[in-house]
C-alpha cells in the first residue's frame, strides 16, 4: 500500500483529480486509493488462504471440500 500511495503522488495533478473528492461526498482520493489497494490485497490474501487450506487438508488426508463448512467459510474450495 505504501508503494501504491507513493506512486499515486507522483502522478500529474490532472490524473490525481480523477480521484478527487466530489461535492457532497466524504471520500476523497486518499480513501479511494486505500480502498482499491485494500480490496486487491484482500483478494490476494484470500487466494493464499484457500491455497494453504487445500495443502493442509491434503497433508491431513481430509477432503478439502469439507473444510469450508468446518471452518465456517463461505467460499467453497
Order of alpha helices (4+ residues) and beta strands (2+ residues): alpha-alpha-alpha-alpha
